[in-house]
């Protein structure tokens, strides 16, 4: 498991610390090798993210369908909600051979997630590997769901960095990001915060206006 996921339960405590303390902790944390911060699978996903742009169109299409089929078969095998939904729609993911066939796959709604969290979570993943998070709730009630510790967030990090590298990003670069992030200083009317664990300046798109 990644160190980042192990420390996630302490995030709210960390965010309540004075900025100076967060800066010191974050600077120390950034000194750790990525394989420790993000876990061993980070390197595997990073390699995939860097190599895949060189694939041919046929290789990319084949990979898309293969991984999509694998994911849907996994959902049908271990998620009670999808077992019921696929059976009702007459959809057999093991037969998927083209993305066009997704027209027969039942859609998932926000309400489905809110009302069926446990049945949407894979029974093949032990509770110790589940990381519960929520969306920011920008469109209403926050939506909660589970990530897989040591897999979901390292994968996101690896592919996010790979995309940035195409426009000049490098490891340990300082970044300013505009994203759907509610800053911890929002009560003071500010729109920025500093994520010292990554050395990111976060600009909250929720609070940006024509005046600021």
N, C-alpha and C positions, 0 to 999 in steps of 0.2 A: 504494500500500500504506500502511496505517496505521503511524505511528511505534511504536505499542504492539506490533505484530507484528514489526517490525524489531528491537525491543529484547528480544523474548521469549527469545532464546537466552542473554541475560545475566541472566535472572531468578534462576537458582540462585546466581550470584555476588552479586547484589544482596541476596538473602535471608541471605547469610552475613555481611553487614556489620553493625556495631553499630547498635542502634536509632536512635541520634542521627544517624548518617550517613544511614540510610534516611529519617528524617524530613526532613532537609535536601534530599535528592535528590527525595523525593516532593513536598515543597512547591514546589520549582522546577518539577517536571514538571506539577503541577496548574495552573500559571500559563499553560501553553500552551493555545491555542484547541482546542476539541474537534475541529475539522476536521483539525488536525494530529495530535493524539493518536490519533484513531480513523479518520482517512481521510475522503475525500469521500463515500463511500457511507453513512457514518453519518448525514449530513443527510437523505439520501433515505429511509432506513429510519425515521428519527425522524419525518419528515413522514407517512409511511404509518401509523406507530403512533399518531400523534395524530389523524389524520383517520378511520381505519377504524372507531372506535367510533360515528361518526355515520352509518355506512352502514345501509341497511335490511337486514332479515333476508334478503331475496332477494339483495341485492348481496353480503352476506357468504357466503351459500351458494354463489353462482356463483364467487366468488373462491376459496373453499376447493377446489372441484372443479377449477377451471382450474389453480391452482398445484400441486395434488396430481398432476394428470395430467402437467403439465410436468416435475415432479420425477421421476416414475416413468418417463416417456419418456426423460429424460436418463440415468437409471440403466440402462435397457435398451439405450441406444445406446453408453454409454461404460464400463460396469462389467461385466467378464466374469462375475463371480459372478451378477449379476442377469440377465444374458443367459441363462445356463444355468438358473437357478431359474425364470424366467418361462416359458422354453420347456418345461421339464418339467411345469409346472403348467398350461400352455395359457393363460397370462394375457397379454393384449395391452393394455398401459397406454394406448395411443392411443385405445382404444375406451371408456375410463372416462367415464361420464356421471353417476355417483352414488356417494356414499361407501358405499352398500350393496354395491356391486360389489367392494369390498375383500375381501369374504369369499372371493373367488377368488385373492387375491394371497398368495403364499407368505410365511410369517413368517420373520423374521430372529432368530436366537438369539445369545446371548453367545458361544457356542462358534464360531458361524459367523464372527463378527468376529475372534476370536482366531486362527482357523485360515486366514482368507482375506483378510488385510488388504490386500494388493496388488490382489487381484481385486475388492475392494469400493471401491477408490479410482478415481475417474474418470480415464480416460486422456486426457480433454480438458483436464485441469488440469496444466500443466507442474510439474516438481518444484520449481522456484523459488517457486511459489505454495502449496506444501503446508506445513502446520504440524502436526507430529506432537505429540500430547498423549496423556495417559493419564487414566483415572478414578482416584479415590483408592484403589480396591481395598477398599472397606469390606465387600464381600461375598465377598472372596477375592482372586484374582489381578487386578491392575489390567488394564483393557482399553484398548489403544492404538488410536487412529484418527487420521485426518487432518482438519484444518480447512482452509479456503481463506483464505490470508492476505488481509487487507484487506476481507474480506466476512463471514466467520462471526462473529468476535468483535465487530466494530462493529454487526452486526445484533442480536446478543444484548444488547449494551449499550443500544442504542436502545429496544428493546422492554421491557427490564427497567426502564429509567428511566420510560418512558411509563406502565407499570403503577403504579409508585410515585407518580407525579404525581397519580394519582387519589385518593390518600390524603394529599396534602400535601407530597410531595417537591418540592424545587426544586434547580436547578443549584448545585453547591458545598456542598450540605447535608452535614453530618456524619451518618454512619449507624452503627448497631450492628446487625450481622447474625448470626443464628444459622443456621449452615449446615454442610454436611458438609465441613468444612475442617480439615485437620490442621495445627495451629499449629506454628511453627518452634521454640517453647519447650516442646514436649510432653515432652522429656526431663526437664524440671524440674517436671513435674506441673501446669503451667499450662494453662488452657483458652482463653486469649485471645491475640490478636496484633493488631498495628496495620498495616494496609495503607496506608502513607503516600502511595502514588501515587493513591489514591482518597479518602483520609481516612476509611477504614472501620475500625471496631472489629469484629474477627471473633471470634465465640464458637463454639468447635468443638462441634458437636452430638455428635461422636464421644466426647467426654470429659466431657460434662455428666452429673451424677448427682444423686440426691436430696440429697446433701450439699453440692453446689456447682454 
